[in-house]
Amino acid sequence: MADQQGAGVAISDMRMSRFERLPWRRIILTVLSIAITIFVVVGAYRTLSLPEGQRYTPELWANFVVEGISQGALYALIALGYSLVYGILKMINFAHGEVFMFGAFGSFFFADAFSRSGFLDDSPYLAIAILFLVAMTISITIAFLLERIAYRPLRSAPRLVPLITAIGASLFLQNTARGFWGQNSRGYPLPSVLDGEWTIGFVTILKIQALILVVSVVLMIGLQLLVSRTRTGRSMRAVAEDREIASLMGIGVDRVIVTTFVIGGALAGIAGVLFAMLFGSVDFFMGFKPGIAAFTAAVLGGIGSISGAALGGLLLGVLRSVGPALILTGYGVPSPFQLRDAFVFVVLVFVLIFRPNGLLGSSAQEKV
């Protein structure tokens, strides 16, 4: 009897061992991916097969795509700041959205003065260049102070400490802007030269959207060339690879890190002006949602990768613009466009689940 009981226990343990050895993570991810695919396909099919008077027109779909690309280009500019800092320091600068906000808010006072005096419409190109310069100067200053005061003393601290510090810096900058300028939104003037739209076939593109696309493409190409073909870029790549060895080779690590924050701040300042012109307002909280969206774009493309941040921004912009209308309309969700920000969080969660290294991120494991 004892031998039979022992044999039964052994068989039970063997079955349990086989059960535990099953690739549960792979099974769960496979089931989840199938469920998500079915949900998306069914929603898209139901949306596209709506009756003639209820479905979206081809012109409207084209406008969704154009809107998504233009906003995605802005997300890409902001995401570049996240990727640059992460590539160098391996930390997430959650205060980067406030760097973006300060640049936009600082340029507002100049834009408002230019609009009142007529200079904004009389010399629009010079006025826009000045607004870019002002926003870049303010954002660079904020980014420099963040690095010097908040982050540099914590370089040797555990990663959780700079992360908490970045969140605290974000809240501090938000409330500082609120204290200085109040909590109400302020209208951001748009030059008359950028007012209006162009129609190409059945596609309508706003002039400000065209400016966003041109400026974003030029800046992203310029940054890629800076990192890949200049001495500063080589120094940045060396510090990103190994700070200690880069220091032994004579590279000024502090200078490279400051340069990284300066570049990220300059891009955020330009993005702030373009964002304010596109939506026509600024407020103390305007950096939060674009900051989260840009962080999602950086993760989607592969945080630490410049091309990944650009790709992730454009993809996220299109998904945010087209996704709710394409998927949620078919399920009868009221006001699907109000769920665009929630859609960003859903994309972030799925990216972290299925591909935490991003589309272009490295799959190499971190050494401990």
C-alpha angles and dihedrals in degrees: 000000000000090000091052092049090049091050091049091051091049092051090048091050091049092052091048090049091053089047092052092048093060112114093248096169092054091046093050093046091049093050091045093049091050091050092049092048091051091047093050096043094047092047093048092047093050091048095049092045096054117127117279096260095048104044126090116260122238089249090056092049089051090051090050090055094047091048091048093050093049094048090042089056089056091048088051092054091052092041090057088066091054092047095047094051093043092048091055105033102018090232135115112240098211089176090067091095088060090050085057091047095050092052092052094044094047092052091049093075091053092045091050092049091047090050093049093049094044093240091117092064099031095053104014099162094051090044092051091048090053091049090052091049093049093047092047091050093051095044092046090051092051092046091048092050091048092054095043100043107025108027110027095065089053101051093110094042123102113279094252092064097060089043092056089043091053091052090048091049089051092053091044093053092045093053092042090057090045091052094049101041107017131241099278122101119248125212114248112213120233121212113246089236088066095043114105137028145259125231119211110181104311093334118101119198125182116231091237089053090053090051090050092052094048095046093044094050092047093049095046092049090046092051092049091052091046093054097042104038111028134076090242090053092050089051090051091051091048093051090047089053097048125342096197096051091043089054091050089053090058099260114144100236094188091051092050092049092049089048090052092053090046092053092046091048093050092052091047091051093053090046089051093057093046092047092050092049092048096051097027099228145073131205139164093261097049094103097061104072096037088045092054091045091049091048089051089050091051091051092044093053095038116278111247092035120104094201088044092055091050093048093044093050094052093045093047092048092053093043091049092049101039103026102071093046094045099044109023098043090065091058092052094248108169115237097000090180090066088065096061093106091048087050089059091056091048090053090050092052093048093047091051090049101045105025113010091172092058131232096297099019124121117259093207115129119241116248116236 
